[in-house]
Amino acid sequence: MGIGASIFLIAIGAILTFAVHATLSGVSIQTIGVILMIAGALGLIVTLLVFAPRRRAAGTVVEDRVVDDRPVTY
């Protein structure tokens, strides 16, 4: 799950929890909204934990190469 999908789940969950006042028999729309917000938050945390080390390691120098452009003398 990416960052966009996680934010989408959080937004849909917040809409269902705080803005929808409809009722269904046997189903609580507010509970579904809270579950979606929790799933989105967990997805966002997991995504950041998985992809954060890759983003940090991309800027590090692993090995410096020294190129000697002087002509070879025998």
N, CA, C and O atoms as a Tripos MOL2 file, in Angstrom:
@<TRIPOS>MOLECULE
protein
  296   295    74     0     0
PROTEIN
NO_CHARGES

@<TRIPOS>ATOM
      1 N           0.8690   -1.1670    0.0000 N.3       1 MET1
      2 CA          0.0000    0.0000    0.0000 C.3       1 MET1
      3 C           0.9150    1.2290    0.0000 C.2       1 MET1
      4 O           1.8370    1.3250    0.8100 O.2       1 MET1
      5 N           0.6580    2.1420   -0.8920 N.am      2 GLY2
      6 CA          1.4730    3.3380   -0.9820 C.3       2 GLY2
      7 C           0.9570    4.4660   -0.1030 C.2       2 GLY2
      8 O          -0.0450    4.3310    0.5990 O.2       2 GLY2
      9 N           1.6660    5.5710   -0.1650 N.am      3 ILE3
     10 CA          1.2930    6.7330    0.6350 C.3       3 ILE3
     11 C          -0.0520    7.2770    0.1760 C.2       3 ILE3
     12 O          -0.8780    7.6580    1.0060 O.2       3 ILE3
     13 N          -0.2820    7.3180   -1.1170 N.am      4 GLY4
     14 CA         -1.5450    7.8330   -1.6450 C.3       4 GLY4
     15 C          -2.7380    6.9940   -1.2290 C.2       4 GLY4
     16 O          -3.7800    7.5310   -0.8560 O.2       4 GLY4
     17 N          -2.5900    5.6790   -1.2920 N.am      5 ALA5
     18 CA         -3.6890    4.7970   -0.8770 C.3       5 ALA5
     19 C          -3.9680    4.9230    0.6120 C.2       5 ALA5
     20 O          -5.1240    4.8720    1.0330 O.2       5 ALA5
     21 N          -2.9310    5.0850    1.4040 N.am      6 SER6
     22 CA         -3.1080    5.2430    2.8500 C.3       6 SER6
     23 C          -3.8520    6.5380    3.1700 C.2       6 SER6
     24 O          -4.7590    6.5480    4.0020 O.2       6 SER6
     25 N          -3.4730    7.6080    2.5210 N.am      7 ILE7
     26 CA         -4.1470    8.8870    2.7510 C.3       7 ILE7
     27 C          -5.5870    8.8140    2.2620 C.2       7 ILE7
     28 O          -6.4770    9.4000    2.8790 O.2       7 ILE7
     29 N          -5.8290    8.1090    1.1720 N.am      8 PHE8
     30 CA         -7.1910    7.9230    0.6700 C.3       8 PHE8
     31 C          -8.0500    7.1750    1.6900 C.2       8 PHE8
     32 O          -9.1890    7.5670    1.9430 O.2       8 PHE8
     33 N          -7.5170    6.1050    2.2750 N.am      9 LEU9
     34 CA         -8.2610    5.3580    3.2890 C.3       9 LEU9
     35 C          -8.5520    6.2140    4.5200 C.2       9 LEU9
     36 O          -9.6440    6.1480    5.0820 O.2       9 LEU9
     37 N          -7.5830    7.0090    4.9310 N.am     10 ILE10
     38 CA         -7.7970    7.8820    6.0820 C.3      10 ILE10
     39 C          -8.8930    8.8960    5.7740 C.2      10 ILE10
     40 O          -9.7460    9.1610    6.6200 O.2      10 ILE10
     41 N          -8.8760    9.4600    4.5810 N.am     11 ALA11
     42 CA         -9.8800   10.4590    4.2070 C.3      11 ALA11
     43 C         -11.2770    9.8460    4.1270 C.2      11 ALA11
     44 O         -12.2360   10.4240    4.6390 O.2      11 ALA11
     45 N         -11.3990    8.6870    3.4940 N.am     12 ILE12
     46 CA        -12.7060    8.0200    3.4010 C.3      12 ILE12
     47 C         -13.2060    7.6410    4.7940 C.2      12 ILE12
     48 O         -14.3890    7.7970    5.0940 O.2      12 ILE12
     49 N         -12.3150    7.1470    5.6370 N.am     13 GLY13
     50 CA        -12.6960    6.7950    7.0010 C.3      13 GLY13
     51 C         -13.1620    8.0010    7.7990 C.2      13 GLY13
     52 O         -14.1210    7.9060    8.5650 O.2      13 GLY13
     53 N         -12.4920    9.1360    7.6280 N.am     14 ALA14
     54 CA        -12.8940   10.3470    8.3380 C.3      14 ALA14
     55 C         -14.2500   10.8410    7.8440 C.2      14 ALA14
     56 O         -15.0710   11.3080    8.6340 O.2      14 ALA14
     57 N         -14.4790   10.7370    6.5540 N.am     15 ILE15
     58 CA        -15.7850   11.1450    6.0120 C.3      15 ILE15
     59 C         -16.8860   10.2520    6.5750 C.2      15 ILE15
     60 O         -17.9310   10.7490    6.9980 O.2      15 ILE15
     61 N         -16.6600    8.9400    6.5850 N.am     16 LEU16
     62 CA        -17.6750    8.0330    7.1110 C.3      16 LEU16
     63 C         -17.9000    8.2350    8.6120 C.2      16 LEU16
     64 O         -19.0250    8.1090    9.0960 O.2      16 LEU16
     65 N         -16.8390    8.5450    9.3390 N.am     17 THR17
     66 CA        -16.9600    8.6920   10.7850 C.3      17 THR17
     67 C         -17.6330    9.9970   11.1740 C.2      17 THR17
     68 O         -18.5220   10.0020   12.0250 O.2      17 THR17
     69 N         -17.2270   11.0910   10.5710 N.am     18 PHE18
     70 CA        -17.6500   12.3980   11.0590 C.3      18 PHE18
     71 C         -18.7300   13.0790   10.2200 C.2      18 PHE18
     72 O         -19.4180   13.9680   10.7220 O.2      18 PHE18
     73 N         -18.8980   12.6850    8.9580 N.am     19 ALA19
     74 CA        -19.8150   13.4330    8.0980 C.3      19 ALA19
     75 C         -21.0690   12.6700    7.6960 C.2      19 ALA19
     76 O         -22.0780   13.2940    7.3670 O.2      19 ALA19
     77 N         -21.0390   11.3670    7.7130 N.am     20 VAL20
     78 CA        -22.1930   10.5820    7.2760 C.3      20 VAL20
     79 C         -23.0590   10.2520    8.4870 C.2      20 VAL20
     80 O         -22.5760    9.7190    9.4860 O.2      20 VAL20
     81 N         -24.3420   10.5770    8.3830 N.am     21 HIS21
     82 CA        -25.2680   10.3200    9.4880 C.3      21 HIS21
     83 C         -26.3620    9.3430    9.0750 C.2      21 HIS21
     84 O         -27.4520    9.3590    9.6470 O.2      21 HIS21
     85 N         -26.0880    8.5060    8.1020 N.am     22 ALA22
     86 CA        -27.0540    7.5030    7.6510 C.3      22 ALA22
     87 C         -26.9670    6.2800    8.5630 C.2      22 ALA22
     88 O         -25.9720    6.0760    9.2580 O.2      22 ALA22
     89 N         -28.0100    5.4830    8.5460 N.am     23 THR23
     90 CA        -28.0180    4.2670    9.3580 C.3      23 THR23
     91 C         -28.3140    3.0670    8.4790 C.2      23 THR23
     92 O         -29.1020    3.1420    7.5370 O.2      23 THR23
     93 N         -27.6770    1.9800    8.8010 N.am     24 LEU24
     94 CA        -27.9220    0.6960    8.1540 C.3      24 LEU24
     95 C         -28.2180   -0.3180    9.2470 C.2      24 LEU24
     96 O         -27.6570   -0.2430   10.3400 O.2      24 LEU24
     97 N         -29.0940   -1.2590    8.9560 N.am     25 SER25
     98 CA        -29.4150   -2.2500    9.9670 C.3      25 SER25
     99 C         -28.2630   -3.2470   10.1050 C.2      25 SER25
    100 O         -27.8730   -3.8920    9.1320 O.2      25 SER25
    101 N         -27.7330   -3.3670   11.2980 N.am     26 GLY26
    102 CA        -26.6610   -4.3160   11.5750 C.3      26 GLY26
    103 C         -25.2650   -3.8290   11.2560 C.2      26 GLY26
    104 O         -24.3000   -4.5460   11.5170 O.2      26 GLY26
    105 N         -25.1210   -2.6370   10.7010 N.am     27 VAL27
    106 CA        -23.8070   -2.1190   10.3290 C.3      27 VAL27
    107 C         -23.6610   -0.6990   10.8720 C.2      27 VAL27
    108 O         -24.5300    0.1460   10.6590 O.2      27 VAL27
    109 N         -22.5810   -0.4490   11.5590 N.am     28 SER28
    110 CA        -22.3060    0.8990   12.0490 C.3      28 SER28
    111 C         -21.3340    1.5800   11.0790 C.2      28 SER28
    112 O         -20.1800    1.1680   10.9580 O.2      28 SER28
    113 N         -21.7980    2.6000   10.4040 N.am     29 ILE29
    114 CA        -20.9690    3.3020    9.4190 C.3      29 ILE29
    115 C         -19.8030    4.0000   10.1120 C.2      29 ILE29
    116 O         -18.7110    4.0860    9.5500 O.2      29 ILE29
    117 N         -20.0270    4.4990   11.3330 N.am     30 GLN30
    118 CA        -18.9540    5.1520   12.0640 C.3      30 GLN30
    119 C         -17.8400    4.1630   12.4260 C.2      30 GLN30
    120 O         -16.6610    4.5130   12.3860 O.2      30 GLN30
    121 N         -18.2110    2.9420   12.7740 N.am     31 THR31
    122 CA        -17.2020    1.9220   13.0810 C.3      31 THR31
    123 C         -16.3950    1.5620   11.8390 C.2      31 THR31
    124 O         -15.1800    1.3830   11.9200 O.2      31 THR31
    125 N         -17.0510    1.4560   10.7120 N.am     32 ILE32
    126 CA        -16.3400    1.1860    9.4560 C.3      32 ILE32
    127 C         -15.3680    2.3280    9.1570 C.2      32 ILE32
    128 O         -14.2480    2.0900    8.7060 O.2      32 ILE32
    129 N         -15.7960    3.5690    9.4100 N.am     33 GLY33
    130 CA        -14.9170    4.7100    9.2010 C.3      33 GLY33
    131 C         -13.6920    4.6680   10.0880 C.2      33 GLY33
    132 O         -12.5860    4.9620    9.6360 O.2      33 GLY33
    133 N         -13.8770    4.3020   11.3570 N.am     34 VAL34
    134 CA        -12.7320    4.1970   12.2750 C.3      34 VAL34
    135 C         -11.7890    3.0880   11.8310 C.2      34 VAL34
    136 O         -10.5710    3.2510   11.8880 O.2      34 VAL34
    137 N         -12.3390    1.9670   11.3930 N.am     35 ILE35
    138 CA        -11.5080    0.8580   10.9060 C.3      35 ILE35
    139 C         -10.7030    1.2940    9.6810 C.2      35 ILE35
    140 O          -9.5220    0.9630    9.5740 O.2      35 ILE35
    141 N         -11.3150    2.0210    8.7690 N.am     36 LEU36
    142 CA        -10.5860    2.5060    7.5840 C.3      36 LEU36
    143 C          -9.4870    3.4960    7.9650 C.2      36 LEU36
    144 O          -8.4020    3.4730    7.3850 O.2      36 LEU36
    145 N          -9.7650    4.3590    8.9300 N.am     37 MET37
    146 CA         -8.7250    5.3020    9.3650 C.3      37 MET37
    147 C          -7.5550    4.5770   10.0170 C.2      37 MET37
    148 O          -6.4010    4.9400    9.7880 O.2      37 MET37
    149 N          -7.8340    3.5620   10.8210 N.am     38 ILE38
    150 CA         -6.7590    2.7940   11.4520 C.3      38 ILE38
    151 C          -5.9540    2.0340   10.3990 C.2      38 ILE38
    152 O          -4.7250    2.0050   10.4620 O.2      38 ILE38
    153 N          -6.6360    1.4200    9.4340 N.am     39 ALA39
    154 CA         -5.9380    0.6980    8.3630 C.3      39 ALA39
    155 C          -5.0690    1.6460    7.5350 C.2      39 ALA39
    156 O          -3.9510    1.2960    7.1580 O.2      39 ALA39
    157 N          -5.5840    2.8420    7.2550 N.am     40 GLY40
    158 CA         -4.7950    3.8220    6.5120 C.3      40 GLY40
    159 C          -3.5850    4.2950    7.2790 C.2      40 GLY40
    160 O          -2.5100    4.4660    6.7040 O.2      40 GLY40
    161 N          -3.7500    4.5130    8.5910 N.am     41 ALA41
    162 CA         -2.6170    4.9460    9.4170 C.3      41 ALA41
    163 C          -1.5540    3.8560    9.5030 C.2      41 ALA41
    164 O          -0.3610    4.1450    9.4080 O.2      41 ALA41
    165 N          -1.9770    2.6050    9.6820 N.am     42 LEU42
    166 CA         -1.0100    1.5050    9.7190 C.3      42 LEU42
    167 C          -0.3060    1.3400    8.3700 C.2      42 LEU42
    168 O           0.8980    1.0880    8.3200 O.2      42 LEU42
    169 N          -1.0540    1.4810    7.2870 N.am     43 GLY43
    170 CA         -0.4430    1.4010    5.9610 C.3      43 GLY43
    171 C           0.5620    2.5090    5.7290 C.2      43 GLY43
    172 O           1.6090    2.2850    5.1220 O.2      43 GLY43
    173 N           0.2490    3.7110    6.2100 N.am     44 LEU44
    174 CA          1.1720    4.8350    6.0630 C.3      44 LEU44
    175 C           2.4440    4.6030    6.8680 C.2      44 LEU44
    176 O           3.5430    4.8800    6.3870 O.2      44 LEU44
    177 N           2.3030    4.0970    8.0850 N.am     45 ILE45
    178 CA          3.4760    3.8270    8.9260 C.3      45 ILE45
    179 C           4.3490    2.7530    8.3010 C.2      45 ILE45
    180 O           5.5700    2.9000    8.2450 O.2      45 ILE45
    181 N           3.7350    1.6730    7.8300 N.am     46 VAL46
    182 CA          4.5070    0.5850    7.2140 C.3      46 VAL46
    183 C           5.1970    1.0730    5.9450 C.2      46 VAL46
    184 O           6.3580    0.7410    5.7030 O.2      46 VAL46
    185 N           4.4970    1.8520    5.1420 N.am     47 THR47
    186 CA          5.1000    2.3730    3.9170 C.3      47 THR47
    187 C           6.3010    3.2600    4.2190 C.2      47 THR47
    188 O           7.3330    3.1550    3.5570 O.2      47 THR47
    189 N           6.1740    4.1220    5.2050 N.am     48 LEU48
    190 CA          7.2950    4.9940    5.5590 C.3      48 LEU48
    191 C           8.4650    4.2060    6.1410 C.2      48 LEU48
    192 O           9.6200    4.5460    5.8860 O.2      48 LEU48
    193 N           8.1850    3.1600    6.9170 N.am     49 LEU49
    194 CA          9.2670    2.3550    7.4740 C.3      49 LEU49
    195 C           9.9770    1.5350    6.4120 C.2      49 LEU49
    196 O          11.1850    1.3170    6.5040 O.2      49 LEU49
    197 N           9.2440    1.0780    5.4060 N.am     50 VAL50
    198 CA          9.8570    0.2600    4.3600 C.3      50 VAL50
    199 C          10.6630    1.1120    3.3890 C.2      50 VAL50
    200 O          11.7690    0.7320    3.0050 O.2      50 VAL50
    201 N          10.1230    2.2590    2.9880 N.am     51 PHE51
    202 CA         10.7850    3.0560    1.9600 C.3      51 PHE51
    203 C          11.7360    4.1200    2.4990 C.2      51 PHE51
    204 O          12.5050    4.6850    1.7210 O.2      51 PHE51
    205 N          11.7140    4.4150    3.7880 N.am     52 ALA52
    206 CA         12.5940    5.4420    4.3440 C.3      52 ALA52
    207 C          14.0730    5.0670    4.2480 C.2      52 ALA52
    208 O          14.8740    5.9300    3.8900 O.2      52 ALA52
    209 N          14.4810    3.8350    4.5460 N.am     53 PRO53
    210 CA         15.9110    3.5100    4.4080 C.3      53 PRO53
    211 C          16.4130    3.6270    2.9780 C.2      53 PRO53
    212 O          17.5660    4.0050    2.7700 O.2      53 PRO53
    213 N          15.5870    3.3170    1.9880 N.am     54 ARG54
    214 CA         16.0150    3.4390    0.5960 C.3      54 ARG54
    215 C          16.2520    4.8920    0.2150 C.2      54 ARG54
    216 O          17.1900    5.1970   -0.5210 O.2      54 ARG54
    217 N          15.4230    5.7710    0.7050 N.am     55 ARG55
    218 CA         15.5840    7.1810    0.3650 C.3      55 ARG55
    219 C          16.8140    7.7590    1.0380 C.2      55 ARG55
    220 O          17.4960    8.5940    0.4440 O.2      55 ARG55
    221 N          17.1200    7.3420    2.2580 N.am     56 ARG56
    222 CA         18.2950    7.8450    2.9530 C.3      56 ARG56
    223 C          19.5730    7.3190    2.3250 C.2      56 ARG56
    224 O          20.5500    8.0610    2.2130 O.2      56 ARG56
    225 N          19.5930    6.0600    1.9120 N.am     57 ALA57
    226 CA         20.8100    5.4430    1.3920 C.3      57 ALA57
    227 C          21.1410    5.9180   -0.0160 C.2      57 ALA57
    228 O          22.2680    5.7210   -0.4710 O.2      57 ALA57
    229 N          20.2060    6.5310   -0.7150 N.am     58 ALA58
    230 CA         20.4480    6.9270   -2.0970 C.3      58 ALA58
    231 C          21.4740    8.0550   -2.2080 C.2      58 ALA58
    232 O          22.1370    8.1750   -3.2380 O.2      58 ALA58
    233 N          21.6170    8.8740   -1.1810 N.am     59 GLY59
    234 CA         22.5330    9.9980   -1.2510 C.3      59 GLY59
    235 C          23.9190    9.7200   -0.6970 C.2      59 GLY59
    236 O          24.7740   10.6050   -0.7330 O.2      59 GLY59
    237 N          24.1680    8.5310   -0.1890 N.am     60 THR60
    238 CA         25.4660    8.2390    0.4040 C.3      60 THR60
    239 C          26.4500    7.7570   -0.6430 C.2      60 THR60
    240 O          26.0640    7.1320   -1.6300 O.2      60 THR60
    241 N          27.7140    8.0480   -0.4250 N.am     61 VAL61
    242 CA         28.7780    7.6200   -1.3240 C.3      61 VAL61
    243 C          29.3560    6.3300   -0.7790 C.2      61 VAL61
    244 O          29.8010    6.2770    0.3670 O.2      61 VAL61
    245 N          29.3500    5.2980   -1.5930 N.am     62 VAL62
    246 CA         29.8460    4.0070   -1.1490 C.3      62 VAL62
    247 C          31.3370    3.8900   -1.4220 C.2      62 VAL62
    248 O          32.0820    3.3770   -0.5870 O.2      62 VAL62
    249 N          31.7780    4.3610   -2.5800 N.am     63 GLU63
    250 CA         33.1770    4.2100   -2.9470 C.3      63 GLU63
    251 C          33.5980    5.4030   -3.8080 C.2      63 GLU63
    252 O          32.8830    5.7910   -4.7320 O.2      63 GLU63
    253 N          34.7460    5.9720   -3.5040 N.am     64 ASP64
    254 CA         35.3080    7.0340   -4.3290 C.3      64 ASP64
    255 C          36.2920    6.4130   -5.3060 C.2      64 ASP64
    256 O          37.1420    5.6090   -4.9230 O.2      64 ASP64
    257 N          36.1690    6.7930   -6.5780 N.am     65 ARG65
    258 CA         37.0970    6.3030   -7.5870 C.3      65 ARG65
    259 C          38.0600    7.4220   -7.9510 C.2      65 ARG65
    260 O          37.6480    8.5500   -8.2220 O.2      65 ARG65
    261 N          39.3400    7.0960   -7.9530 N.am     66 VAL66
    262 CA         40.3690    8.0610   -8.3160 C.3      66 VAL66
    263 C          40.8320    7.7170   -9.7230 C.2      66 VAL66
    264 O          41.2740    6.6010   -9.9950 O.2      66 VAL66
    265 N          40.7220    8.7000  -10.6110 N.am     67 VAL67
    266 CA         41.1270    8.4980  -12.0030 C.3      67 VAL67
    267 C          42.4040    9.2860  -12.2350 C.2      67 VAL67
    268 O          42.4600   10.4910  -11.9920 O.2      67 VAL67
    269 N          43.4140    8.6000  -12.7010 N.am     68 ASP68
    270 CA         44.6990    9.2350  -12.9700 C.3      68 ASP68
    271 C          44.7940    9.4770  -14.4810 C.2      68 ASP68
    272 O          44.8920    8.5300  -15.2610 O.2      68 ASP68
    273 N          44.7630   10.7650  -14.8890 N.am     69 ASP69
    274 CA         44.7820   11.1140  -16.3060 C.3      69 ASP69
    275 C          46.1840   11.3530  -16.8540 C.2      69 ASP69
    276 O          46.3380   11.7240  -18.0170 O.2      69 ASP69
    277 N          47.1920   11.1470  -16.0410 N.am     70 ARG70
    278 CA         48.5560   11.3750  -16.5230 C.3      70 ARG70
    279 C          48.9680   10.2920  -17.5060 C.2      70 ARG70
    280 O          48.5570    9.1400  -17.3710 O.2      70 ARG70
    281 N          49.7770   10.6530  -18.4930 N.am     71 PRO71
    282 CA         50.2190    9.6200  -19.4530 C.3      71 PRO71
    283 C          51.1310    8.5900  -18.7700 C.2      71 PRO71
    284 O          51.8710    8.8980  -17.8350 O.2      71 PRO71
    285 N          51.0440    7.3870  -19.2670 N.am     72 VAL72
    286 CA         51.8270    6.2870  -18.6850 C.3      72 VAL72
    287 C          53.2460    6.3580  -19.2190 C.2      72 VAL72
    288 O          53.4580    6.4530  -20.4280 O.2      72 VAL72
    289 N          54.2150    6.3130  -18.3190 N.am     73 THR73
    290 CA         55.6340    6.3000  -18.7260 C.3      73 THR73
    291 C          56.2100    4.9470  -18.3740 C.2      73 THR73
    292 O          55.9980    4.4360  -17.2740 O.2      73 THR73
    293 N          56.9520    4.3580  -19.3310 N.am     74 TYR74
    294 CA         57.5320    3.0340  -19.1140 C.3      74 TYR74
    295 C          58.9850    3.1290  -18.9050 C.2      74 TYR74
    296 O          59.6470    2.1100  -18.7070 O.2      74 TYR74
@<TRIPOS>BOND
     1     1     2 1
     2     2     3 1
     3     3     4 2
     4     3     5 am
     5     5     6 1
     6     6     7 1
     7     7     8 2
     8     7     9 am
     9     9    10 1
    10    10    11 1
    11    11    12 2
    12    11    13 am
    13    13    14 1
    14    14    15 1
    15    15    16 2
    16    15    17 am
    17    17    18 1
    18    18    19 1
    19    19    20 2
    20    19    21 am
    21    21    22 1
    22    22    23 1
    23    23    24 2
    24    23    25 am
    25    25    26 1
    26    26    27 1
    27    27    28 2
    28    27    29 am
    29    29    30 1
    30    30    31 1
    31    31    32 2
    32    31    33 am
    33    33    34 1
    34    34    35 1
    35    35    36 2
    36    35    37 am
    37    37    38 1
    38    38    39 1
    39    39    40 2
    40    39    41 am
    41    41    42 1
    42    42    43 1
    43    43    44 2
    44    43    45 am
    45    45    46 1
    46    46    47 1
    47    47    48 2
    48    47    49 am
    49    49    50 1
    50    50    51 1
    51    51    52 2
    52    51    53 am
    53    53    54 1
    54    54    55 1
    55    55    56 2
    56    55    57 am
    57    57    58 1
    58    58    59 1
    59    59    60 2
    60    59    61 am
    61    61    62 1
    62    62    63 1
    63    63    64 2
    64    63    65 am
    65    65    66 1
    66    66    67 1
    67    67    68 2
    68    67    69 am
    69    69    70 1
    70    70    71 1
    71    71    72 2
    72    71    73 am
    73    73    74 1
    74    74    75 1
    75    75    76 2
    76    75    77 am
    77    77    78 1
    78    78    79 1
    79    79    80 2
    80    79    81 am
    81    81    82 1
    82    82    83 1
    83    83    84 2
    84    83    85 am
    85    85    86 1
    86    86    87 1
    87    87    88 2
    88    87    89 am
    89    89    90 1
    90    90    91 1
    91    91    92 2
    92    91    93 am
    93    93    94 1
    94    94    95 1
    95    95    96 2
    96    95    97 am
    97    97    98 1
    98    98    99 1
    99    99   100 2
   100    99   101 am
   101   101   102 1
   102   102   103 1
   103   103   104 2
   104   103   105 am
   105   105   106 1
   106   106   107 1
   107   107   108 2
   108   107   109 am
   109   109   110 1
   110   110   111 1
   111   111   112 2
   112   111   113 am
   113   113   114 1
   114   114   115 1
   115   115   116 2
   116   115   117 am
   117   117   118 1
   118   118   119 1
   119   119   120 2
   120   119   121 am
   121   121   122 1
   122   122   123 1
   123   123   124 2
   124   123   125 am
   125   125   126 1
   126   126   127 1
   127   127   128 2
   128   127   129 am
   129   129   130 1
   130   130   131 1
   131   131   132 2
   132   131   133 am
   133   133   134 1
   134   134   135 1
   135   135   136 2
   136   135   137 am
   137   137   138 1
   138   138   139 1
   139   139   140 2
   140   139   141 am
   141   141   142 1
   142   142   143 1
   143   143   144 2
   144   143   145 am
   145   145   146 1
   146   146   147 1
   147   147   148 2
   148   147   149 am
   149   149   150 1
   150   150   151 1
   151   151   152 2
   152   151   153 am
   153   153   154 1
   154   154   155 1
   155   155   156 2
   156   155   157 am
   157   157   158 1
   158   158   159 1
   159   159   160 2
   160   159   161 am
   161   161   162 1
   162   162   163 1
   163   163   164 2
   164   163   165 am
   165   165   166 1
   166   166   167 1
   167   167   168 2
   168   167   169 am
   169   169   170 1
   170   170   171 1
   171   171   172 2
   172   171   173 am
   173   173   174 1
   174   174   175 1
   175   175   176 2
   176   175   177 am
   177   177   178 1
   178   178   179 1
   179   179   180 2
   180   179   181 am
   181   181   182 1
   182   182   183 1
   183   183   184 2
   184   183   185 am
   185   185   186 1
   186   186   187 1
   187   187   188 2
   188   187   189 am
   189   189   190 1
   190   190   191 1
   191   191   192 2
   192   191   193 am
   193   193   194 1
   194   194   195 1
   195   195   196 2
   196   195   197 am
   197   197   198 1
   198   198   199 1
   199   199   200 2
   200   199   201 am
   201   201   202 1
   202   202   203 1
   203   203   204 2
   204   203   205 am
   205   205   206 1
   206   206   207 1
   207   207   208 2
   208   207   209 am
   209   209   210 1
   210   210   211 1
   211   211   212 2
   212   211   213 am
   213   213   214 1
   214   214   215 1
   215   215   216 2
   216   215   217 am
   217   217   218 1
   218   218   219 1
   219   219   220 2
   220   219   221 am
   221   221   222 1
   222   222   223 1
   223   223   224 2
   224   223   225 am
   225   225   226 1
   226   226   227 1
   227   227   228 2
   228   227   229 am
   229   229   230 1
   230   230   231 1
   231   231   232 2
   232   231   233 am
   233   233   234 1
   234   234   235 1
   235   235   236 2
   236   235   237 am
   237   237   238 1
   238   238   239 1
   239   239   240 2
   240   239   241 am
   241   241   242 1
   242   242   243 1
   243   243   244 2
   244   243   245 am
   245   245   246 1
   246   246   247 1
   247   247   248 2
   248   247   249 am
   249   249   250 1
   250   250   251 1
   251   251   252 2
   252   251   253 am
   253   253   254 1
   254   254   255 1
   255   255   256 2
   256   255   257 am
   257   257   258 1
   258   258   259 1
   259   259   260 2
   260   259   261 am
   261   261   262 1
   262   262   263 1
   263   263   264 2
   264   263   265 am
   265   265   266 1
   266   266   267 1
   267   267   268 2
   268   267   269 am
   269   269   270 1
   270   270   271 1
   271   271   272 2
   272   271   273 am
   273   273   274 1
   274   274   275 1
   275   275   276 2
   276   275   277 am
   277   277   278 1
   278   278   279 1
   279   279   280 2
   280   279   281 am
   281   281   282 1
   282   282   283 1
   283   283   284 2
   284   283   285 am
   285   285   286 1
   286   286   287 1
   287   287   288 2
   288   287   289 am
   289   289   290 1
   290   290   291 1
   291   291   292 2
   292   291   293 am
   293   293   294 1
   294   294   295 1
   295   295   296 2
@<TRIPOS>SUBSTRUCTURE
     1 MET1         2 RESIDUE 1 A MET
     2 GLY2         6 RESIDUE 1 A GLY
     3 ILE3        10 RESIDUE 1 A ILE
     4 GLY4        14 RESIDUE 1 A GLY
     5 ALA5        18 RESIDUE 1 A ALA
     6 SER6        22 RESIDUE 1 A SER
     7 ILE7        26 RESIDUE 1 A ILE
     8 PHE8        30 RESIDUE 1 A PHE
     9 LEU9        34 RESIDUE 1 A LEU
    10 ILE10       38 RESIDUE 1 A ILE
    11 ALA11       42 RESIDUE 1 A ALA
    12 ILE12       46 RESIDUE 1 A ILE
    13 GLY13       50 RESIDUE 1 A GLY
    14 ALA14       54 RESIDUE 1 A ALA
    15 ILE15       58 RESIDUE 1 A ILE
    16 LEU16       62 RESIDUE 1 A LEU
    17 THR17       66 RESIDUE 1 A THR
    18 PHE18       70 RESIDUE 1 A PHE
    19 ALA19       74 RESIDUE 1 A ALA
    20 VAL20       78 RESIDUE 1 A VAL
    21 HIS21       82 RESIDUE 1 A HIS
    22 ALA22       86 RESIDUE 1 A ALA
    23 THR23       90 RESIDUE 1 A THR
    24 LEU24       94 RESIDUE 1 A LEU
    25 SER25       98 RESIDUE 1 A SER
    26 GLY26      102 RESIDUE 1 A GLY
    27 VAL27      106 RESIDUE 1 A VAL
    28 SER28      110 RESIDUE 1 A SER
    29 ILE29      114 RESIDUE 1 A ILE
    30 GLN30      118 RESIDUE 1 A GLN
    31 THR31      122 RESIDUE 1 A THR
    32 ILE32      126 RESIDUE 1 A ILE
    33 GLY33      130 RESIDUE 1 A GLY
    34 VAL34      134 RESIDUE 1 A VAL
    35 ILE35      138 RESIDUE 1 A ILE
    36 LEU36      142 RESIDUE 1 A LEU
    37 MET37      146 RESIDUE 1 A MET
    38 ILE38      150 RESIDUE 1 A ILE
    39 ALA39      154 RESIDUE 1 A ALA
    40 GLY40      158 RESIDUE 1 A GLY
    41 ALA41      162 RESIDUE 1 A ALA
    42 LEU42      166 RESIDUE 1 A LEU
    43 GLY43      170 RESIDUE 1 A GLY
    44 LEU44      174 RESIDUE 1 A LEU
    45 ILE45      178 RESIDUE 1 A ILE
    46 VAL46      182 RESIDUE 1 A VAL
    47 THR47      186 RESIDUE 1 A THR
    48 LEU48      190 RESIDUE 1 A LEU
    49 LEU49      194 RESIDUE 1 A LEU
    50 VAL50      198 RESIDUE 1 A VAL
    51 PHE51      202 RESIDUE 1 A PHE
    52 ALA52      206 RESIDUE 1 A ALA
    53 PRO53      210 RESIDUE 1 A PRO
    54 ARG54      214 RESIDUE 1 A ARG
    55 ARG55      218 RESIDUE 1 A ARG
    56 ARG56      222 RESIDUE 1 A ARG
    57 ALA57      226 RESIDUE 1 A ALA
    58 ALA58      230 RESIDUE 1 A ALA
    59 GLY59      234 RESIDUE 1 A GLY
    60 THR60      238 RESIDUE 1 A THR
    61 VAL61      242 RESIDUE 1 A VAL
    62 VAL62      246 RESIDUE 1 A VAL
    63 GLU63      250 RESIDUE 1 A GLU
    64 ASP64      254 RESIDUE 1 A ASP
    65 ARG65      258 RESIDUE 1 A ARG
    66 VAL66      262 RESIDUE 1 A VAL
    67 VAL67      266 RESIDUE 1 A VAL
    68 ASP68      270 RESIDUE 1 A ASP
    69 ASP69      274 RESIDUE 1 A ASP
    70 ARG70      278 RESIDUE 1 A ARG
    71 PRO71      282 RESIDUE 1 A PRO
    72 VAL72      286 RESIDUE 1 A VAL
    73 THR73      290 RESIDUE 1 A THR
    74 TYR74      294 RESIDUE 1 A TYR
